[in-house]
Amino acid sequence: MLPKVFRLKNKAEFQKAYQQGKSVTSPSLVLTYYRRETSGQPKIGFAAARKLGTAVMRNRIKRQMREAVRPHLHKIDPNYNIIFLARMKIKGISVVDMEKNMSGLLQRARLINRDDK
């Protein structure tokens, strides 16, 4: 489970990220991020659209995304709010591939260093 200090749960923060943030995409995920005014821990949110399936399926995908990002928490720039949005192609990939995909997106957005793999 992702510790509370890293969770992005506020609806207003999600909307701010979608409106003001930048995004990086892959076939299975979209990474949206923006720099916030306060420092501290990075806040990370996860989203899955209804077209991915039932609530059980969407929640499972979000749990897998949380576990995939957990090894990288200490490497992420603490001044950012980040949202991972699942796309339809995420259904067929393993958690290991999901982790590689997420770390690649974080590197492309320059939120973690390539040296810290």
Secondary structure, DSSP 8 states (H G I E B T S, - for coil): ---GGGB---HHHHHHHHHH-EEEE-SSEEEEEEE-SS-SS-EEEEEE-GGG-SHHHHHHHHHHHHHHHGGGGGGS-TTEEEEEEE-GGGGGS-HHHHHHHHHHHHHHTTSS-GGG-
